[in-house]
């Protein structure tokens, strides 16, 4: 079969290789790959900045935003041939830490977890892959064209779960949310906010291209002013920060209503610095009972929540989030940014083109 592979730590080592077909282990599902989403983590791995190959291997099969169709399933697996599925990314550490032992490997405390397509486990970027039933999540058959959004949706499903868990430390009745960044994570976070019945606002720098229209079609409000202006106008109860831009991160921390929650989902680049009035920031956080929380990755529960959120969404809107579909043989085009890119998808199966 063909698979997208890289040598972790070696820039531009990505290639489309012939590799042995996977052999399902006892109880595993055999899945035909349909599509693969490309995100910033994948680009970092291709640039040689991130990633780790499986033990004893030289190359890593790329890809963690998966979509596939079950070809073979054990009788007692709960799955059947033809099921549309996505694979969970993270696996618990072998120790395990307390979080992993309780089914929460996304909250691993010792860093010894592994991840499909990222850290010590081959990913889903191949024509065939296998997965344990407990790490596969079924999607509505009607989501075949957009189900590749499952993994990024799981990330924001977890973020929303964390926000509500924190909010419920006391009375919690949020009305307004501001999402900073209108990339895939920001848009999908906004989508779930709309599904929750909140007044959703999205802040991004661009004024053209597909992003403003996607936000408006969602029923949310798009902003392109500076963060201080927008937070002063919106007075959000919740901010979901999805850019990782240093200044915007700190602007978000000071931008909520009293007893506000800021959830950071964007990953910042080390080495960048901004000037911060630490005293004023601390004063605001303490006197307003504010909370700032980081959230990353997802476990099976969040994938299941993502499947529900995608099923409840407007399919045409989800289709609009996918700005480009690149055939597998043209995979390099998927890693070359274009001005109007939102989510780029590699079509492993020709039916996804």
C-alpha positions as CSV (number, residue, x, y, z in Angstrom):
1,X,0.0,0.0,0.0
2,X,1.0,3.7,-0.2
3,X,1.6,5.8,2.8
4,X,2.8,9.3,3.6
5,X,6.0,9.0,5.7
6,X,8.6,11.3,7.2
7,X,11.9,11.0,9.0
8,X,11.2,12.9,12.2
9,X,13.7,15.6,12.8
10,X,14.7,15.8,9.2
11,X,13.2,18.7,7.3
12,X,11.3,18.0,4.0
13,X,11.7,14.3,4.3
14,X,8.1,13.6,3.5
15,X,7.5,11.1,0.8
16,X,4.8,8.8,-0.6
17,X,6.1,5.3,-0.1
18,X,5.1,1.8,-0.8
19,X,5.0,0.1,2.6
20,X,3.7,-3.4,3.7
21,X,0.0,-3.7,4.2
22,X,-1.0,-3.6,7.9
23,X,-1.7,-6.9,9.7
24,X,-4.6,-6.5,12.2
25,X,-3.8,-7.7,15.6
26,X,-6.3,-9.9,17.6
27,X,-9.5,-8.0,17.8
28,X,-8.3,-5.1,15.6
29,X,-10.4,-3.4,12.9
30,X,-9.0,-3.3,9.3
31,X,-9.9,0.1,7.9
32,X,-9.6,1.5,4.3
33,X,-8.3,5.1,4.5
34,X,-10.6,7.7,2.9
35,X,-9.2,11.1,3.9
36,X,-6.6,12.8,6.0
37,X,-6.7,16.3,7.5
38,X,-3.6,18.4,7.6
39,X,-2.9,20.7,10.5
40,X,-0.1,22.8,12.0
41,X,1.3,19.8,13.9
42,X,1.7,17.9,10.7
43,X,3.5,20.9,9.1
44,X,5.9,21.0,12.1
45,X,6.6,17.3,11.7
46,X,7.3,17.8,8.0
47,X,9.6,20.8,8.8
48,X,11.6,18.5,11.1
49,X,10.6,20.4,14.3
50,X,8.5,17.7,15.9
51,X,7.6,14.1,15.9
52,X,9.1,10.7,16.9
53,X,9.2,7.5,14.9
54,X,8.1,4.1,16.4
55,X,10.8,2.2,18.3
56,X,13.1,0.4,15.9
57,X,11.8,2.3,12.8
58,X,13.5,5.0,10.7
59,X,10.3,6.6,9.3
60,X,6.9,7.6,10.8
61,X,3.7,7.2,8.9
62,X,2.2,10.7,9.1
63,X,-1.4,11.7,9.9
64,X,-3.7,12.0,13.0
65,X,-6.9,13.6,11.5
66,X,-8.4,10.4,10.1
67,X,-11.4,9.1,8.3
68,X,-11.8,5.6,7.1
69,X,-14.3,2.8,6.3
70,X,-14.2,-0.5,8.1
71,X,-13.2,-3.4,5.8
72,X,-13.1,-6.2,8.4
73,X,-14.2,-6.3,12.0
74,X,-14.2,-9.1,14.6
75,X,-17.7,-10.3,15.4
76,X,-17.5,-9.0,19.0
77,X,-16.0,-5.6,18.3
78,X,-19.2,-3.6,18.0
79,X,-18.3,-2.6,14.5
80,X,-19.2,-3.9,11.1
81,X,-17.8,-3.8,7.6
82,X,-18.9,-0.5,6.0
83,X,-18.9,1.6,9.1
84,X,-17.4,5.1,8.8
85,X,-14.9,5.6,11.6
86,X,-12.2,7.9,12.9
87,X,-9.3,6.8,15.0
88,X,-8.5,8.3,18.4
89,X,-5.0,9.8,18.4
90,X,-3.4,9.3,21.9
91,X,-2.7,6.1,23.7
92,X,-2.0,5.9,27.5
93,X,1.5,5.7,28.9
94,X,2.7,2.2,29.9
95,X,3.3,3.1,33.6
96,X,0.5,4.3,33.7
97,X,0.1,7.7,35.4
98,X,-3.1,8.3,37.4
99,X,-4.8,10.1,34.5
100,X,-4.0,7.4,32.0
101,X,-5.1,4.7,34.4
102,X,-8.5,6.4,34.6
103,X,-9.0,6.6,30.9
104,X,-7.8,10.2,30.5
105,X,-4.6,9.9,28.4
106,X,-5.2,13.3,27.0
107,X,-4.4,14.6,30.5
108,X,-1.2,12.4,30.9
109,X,1.0,13.7,33.7
110,X,4.4,12.1,32.8
111,X,4.6,12.6,29.1
112,X,5.1,8.9,28.2
113,X,1.9,8.7,26.1
114,X,2.2,7.8,22.4
115,X,0.2,9.3,19.5
116,X,-0.8,8.0,16.1
117,X,1.1,9.9,13.4
118,X,3.0,12.1,15.9
119,X,4.8,10.3,18.7
120,X,6.1,6.7,18.4
121,X,3.1,5.3,16.6
122,X,2.4,5.2,12.9
123,X,-0.5,7.4,11.8
124,X,-3.5,7.2,9.6
125,X,-1.9,8.6,6.4
126,X,-2.1,5.3,4.5
127,X,-4.5,3.5,2.2
128,X,-5.1,0.9,4.9
129,X,-4.8,1.1,8.7
130,X,-5.7,-0.9,11.7
131,X,-7.1,0.3,15.0
132,X,-8.3,-1.3,18.3
133,X,-12.1,-1.0,18.6
134,X,-11.7,0.9,21.8
135,X,-9.9,3.6,19.9
136,X,-12.3,3.8,17.0
137,X,-15.4,6.0,16.9
138,X,-18.2,5.5,14.5
139,X,-19.6,8.5,12.5
140,X,-23.0,9.1,10.9
141,X,-22.8,7.6,7.3
142,X,-24.0,11.0,6.0
143,X,-20.7,12.5,7.2
144,X,-18.5,10.8,4.6
145,X,-17.5,14.1,2.9
146,X,-16.8,16.0,6.1
147,X,-16.1,13.3,8.8
148,X,-12.3,14.1,8.5
149,X,-13.1,17.1,10.7
150,X,-13.7,14.6,13.6
151,X,-10.3,15.0,15.3
152,X,-10.2,18.8,15.4
153,X,-13.8,18.8,16.5
154,X,-12.8,16.5,19.3
155,X,-10.2,19.0,20.5
156,X,-12.8,21.7,20.8
157,X,-15.3,19.3,22.3
158,X,-12.8,18.7,25.1
159,X,-12.2,22.5,25.5
160,X,-15.9,23.1,25.9
161,X,-16.2,20.3,28.4
162,X,-13.4,21.8,30.5
163,X,-15.0,25.2,30.3
164,X,-18.3,23.9,31.7
165,X,-16.6,21.8,34.3
166,X,-14.7,24.8,35.6
167,X,-17.7,27.1,35.4
168,X,-19.8,24.8,37.5
169,X,-17.6,25.4,40.5
170,X,-20.3,28.0,41.2
171,X,-23.3,29.4,39.5
172,X,-22.7,29.4,35.8
173,X,-25.0,30.8,33.1
174,X,-22.8,32.0,30.2
175,X,-24.4,34.0,27.5
176,X,-21.5,35.3,25.3
177,X,-18.4,33.7,23.9
178,X,-15.5,35.2,21.9
179,X,-13.4,32.9,19.8
180,X,-10.1,34.3,18.7
181,X,-8.9,32.9,15.4
182,X,-11.1,31.7,12.5
183,X,-9.0,28.7,11.5
184,X,-10.5,25.2,11.8
185,X,-10.2,25.0,15.6
186,X,-11.7,28.5,16.0
187,X,-14.6,27.8,13.6
188,X,-15.4,24.4,15.1
189,X,-15.3,25.9,18.6
190,X,-17.7,28.6,17.3
191,X,-19.9,25.9,15.8
192,X,-20.3,24.2,19.2
193,X,-20.9,27.5,20.9
194,X,-23.8,28.2,18.5
195,X,-25.1,24.7,19.2
196,X,-25.1,25.5,22.9
197,X,-27.3,28.5,22.2
198,X,-24.6,31.1,23.0
199,X,-24.1,34.5,21.4
200,X,-20.9,33.7,19.5
201,X,-18.3,36.2,18.3
202,X,-15.2,35.4,16.3
203,X,-12.1,37.6,16.0
204,X,-9.6,37.2,13.1
205,X,-7.4,39.7,11.2
206,X,-8.6,38.9,7.7
207,X,-11.4,40.8,6.1
208,X,-11.7,38.8,2.9
209,X,-11.7,35.2,1.8
210,X,-14.0,32.5,3.2
211,X,-13.7,33.1,7.0
212,X,-16.1,36.0,7.5
213,X,-18.7,34.3,5.4
214,X,-18.3,31.0,7.3
215,X,-18.8,32.8,10.6
216,X,-21.8,34.7,9.4
217,X,-23.4,31.5,7.9
218,X,-22.9,29.9,11.2
219,X,-25.1,32.6,12.8
220,X,-22.2,34.2,14.7
221,X,-20.6,37.7,14.5
222,X,-17.3,38.3,12.8
223,X,-14.8,40.9,14.0
224,X,-11.5,42.1,12.7
225,X,-10.7,45.0,15.1
226,X,-8.0,44.7,17.8
227,X,-8.8,42.4,20.7
228,X,-9.3,45.2,23.3
229,X,-11.9,46.9,21.2
230,X,-13.8,43.7,20.6
231,X,-13.7,42.5,24.2
232,X,-14.8,45.9,25.4
233,X,-17.8,45.7,22.9
234,X,-18.7,42.1,23.5
235,X,-17.9,41.7,27.2
236,X,-17.6,37.9,26.8
237,X,-18.2,35.4,29.6
238,X,-15.9,32.9,27.8
239,X,-13.0,33.3,25.5
240,X,-11.6,30.4,23.5
241,X,-8.1,31.4,22.3
242,X,-7.2,29.5,19.1
243,X,-4.3,31.4,17.6
244,X,-1.4,31.0,20.1
245,X,-0.3,34.6,19.2
246,X,1.4,35.9,22.3
247,X,-0.1,39.3,22.6
248,X,-3.6,38.0,21.8
249,X,-3.2,35.4,24.5
250,X,-2.6,38.0,27.1
251,X,-5.3,40.3,25.7
252,X,-7.7,37.4,26.1
253,X,-6.7,36.9,29.7
254,X,-7.8,40.5,30.5
255,X,-10.9,40.5,28.2
256,X,-13.6,38.5,30.0
257,X,-16.5,39.6,32.0
258,X,-16.3,39.0,35.8
259,X,-15.9,35.4,36.8
260,X,-14.8,34.7,33.2
261,X,-13.1,31.7,31.7
262,X,-10.3,31.8,29.1
263,X,-9.5,28.5,27.4
264,X,-6.2,28.4,25.5
265,X,-6.2,26.0,22.6
266,X,-3.6,27.6,20.4
267,X,0.1,26.6,20.8
268,X,2.5,29.5,20.9
269,X,6.0,29.5,19.3
270,X,8.8,29.6,21.9
271,X,11.1,32.5,21.9
272,X,8.5,35.2,21.2
273,X,8.1,37.9,23.9
274,X,5.6,40.6,24.6
275,X,5.4,43.3,27.3
276,X,2.8,42.4,30.0
277,X,1.6,44.4,32.9
278,X,1.8,41.5,35.2
279,X,0.4,43.4,38.2
280,X,-2.7,44.5,36.4
281,X,-3.2,41.0,34.9
282,X,-2.9,39.3,38.3
283,X,-5.2,41.9,39.9
284,X,-7.9,41.2,37.3
285,X,-7.7,37.4,37.6
286,X,-7.9,37.5,41.4
287,X,-10.5,40.2,41.9
288,X,-12.8,38.9,39.2
289,X,-12.4,35.2,40.1
290,X,-11.2,34.6,36.5
291,X,-9.8,31.3,35.3
292,X,-7.3,30.6,32.5
293,X,-7.0,27.0,31.4
294,X,-5.0,25.2,28.7
295,X,-6.6,22.4,26.7
296,X,-5.1,20.0,24.2
297,X,-5.8,16.6,22.6
298,X,-8.9,14.5,23.3
299,X,-9.9,11.1,24.6
300,X,-12.6,8.8,23.3
301,X,-15.4,10.6,25.2
302,X,-14.5,13.8,23.3
303,X,-14.4,12.0,19.9
304,X,-17.9,10.7,20.7
305,X,-19.1,14.3,21.5
306,X,-17.5,15.5,18.3
307,X,-19.4,12.9,16.3
308,X,-22.6,14.2,17.8
309,X,-21.7,17.8,17.1
310,X,-20.9,17.1,13.5
311,X,-24.1,15.2,13.0
312,X,-26.0,18.2,14.4
313,X,-24.2,20.7,12.1
314,X,-25.2,22.0,8.7
315,X,-23.4,19.7,6.3
316,X,-22.9,22.4,3.7
317,X,-21.3,24.6,6.3
318,X,-18.9,21.8,7.3
319,X,-18.1,21.3,3.6
320,X,-17.2,25.0,3.4
321,X,-14.6,24.6,6.2
322,X,-12.7,22.2,3.9
323,X,-11.2,24.7,1.5
324,X,-9.1,22.3,-0.5
325,X,-9.1,18.5,-1.3
326,X,-5.7,17.4,-2.6
327,X,-5.2,13.9,-4.3
328,X,-2.8,11.6,-2.5
329,X,-0.3,11.8,-5.3
330,X,-0.2,15.6,-5.0
331,X,0.3,15.5,-1.3
332,X,3.0,18.2,-1.3
333,X,0.4,20.7,-2.4
334,X,-1.4,20.1,0.9
335,X,1.7,21.4,2.8
336,X,2.0,24.6,0.7
337,X,-0.2,27.3,2.1
338,X,-2.6,29.3,-0.1
339,X,-4.2,32.6,0.8
340,X,-7.7,31.3,1.3
341,X,-6.9,28.0,3.1
342,X,-9.0,27.0,6.1
343,X,-8.8,23.2,6.3
344,X,-6.8,21.3,3.7
345,X,-7.6,17.6,3.3
346,X,-5.6,14.8,1.5
347,X,-8.0,12.5,-0.4
348,X,-6.5,9.0,0.2
349,X,-9.5,7.5,-1.7
350,X,-10.4,8.9,-5.1
351,X,-14.0,9.2,-4.0
352,X,-13.0,12.0,-1.6
353,X,-11.5,14.2,-4.3
